[in-house]
């Protein structure tokens, strides 16, 4: 990659999650050397963010660039991406605002990370830009927040521990099954709410597009079987909780990583659930999601739902400090069993901004350790061990709980 002015440019730095990510990068300057800039539509707001960063880390004074750019102005996006080795974007919903920046990054040879949990957006980017990104040796890495790093890296970690004493060739011949069980406490922002409503409203269009797309271009095909475990609601005695099928983007990300990495065996299956202690909560949660889905199908009721939260809304600092997440993974390979855990703080903001920033730092500073994978790709398929080590050092815990002989 040609020399750039900045290792990282953070686009959307004046938004709620963007500012948290900027604060994390400001603190990271105390332990790592990198050049970076904040970017957004409003120069005054960018200057305010920089003053805030200086109060967190005085070393930011005069060292954080400011770039005015707008998703509606392709020339400004081209100018911004041409200056960066990696661009972080927190500007969503991505189905509305994400594509122009992906296009600019692919054309300018700039790596990219986001925090999207929108399957339609990711699927579109794979089919529209995957081949060109591979040709240009660009990494477009979606879902680098709570969607989907704890799950994608958690499954990667589980598979690594399950096959620890095997050669890579031997691991590639195994049949491996992993299930993930999520528990979390926290709240969500207006941006997340808007993204979910728009994703629900476009579900039929997404399924039509997905069917028309067929198999993603360039997907590795080595006669390996990668599949989802059929979802089923059941009570899990070991966890003492109901396992409720959790139809987020996370299982898709995990399976895409499995297709790219031989470590996951010649047959790999994954099931994804949320843990709920009491059956009435299962019923209430299902009714709520079903109701929101139905109301999102009509414009009038969809707008009513969107009015509950503005896109800039977010939780208070105290709410963020109290929140947490834990994902338990259970893996099987032949007669070998493993139970692992990924655990951290607030899933929606504190840890999401950490995961997003560390992903960008990994792409920018750990390039020699990355897997030679390009295109529209997943966190585990590209960053694997370097990102795992970064997240461990940053306080996100990966641990083996049980391992059979």
Buried (B, 14 or more C-beta within 10 A) or exposed (E): EEEBBBBBBBBBBBBBBBBBBBBBBBBBBEEEEBBBBBBBBEEEBBEEBBEBBBEBBEEBEEBBBBBBBBBEBBEBBBBBBBBBBBBBBBBBBBBBBBBBBBBBBBBBBBBBBBBBBBBBBBBBBBBBBBBBBBEBEBBBBBBBBBBBBBBBBBBBBBBBBBBEEBEEEEBBEBEBBBBBBBBBEBBBBBBBBBBBBBBBBBBEEBEEBBEEBEEBBBEEEEEBEBEBBEBEEEEBEEBEBBBBBBEBBBBBBBBBBBBBBBBBBBBBBBBBBBBBEEEEEBEEEEEEEEEBBEBBEEEEBBEEBBEEBEBEBBBEEEBBEBBBBBBBBBBBBEEBBBBBBBBBBBBBBBBBBBBBBBBBBBBBBBBEEBBEBBBBBBBBBBBBBBBBBBBBEBEBEBEBEEBEE
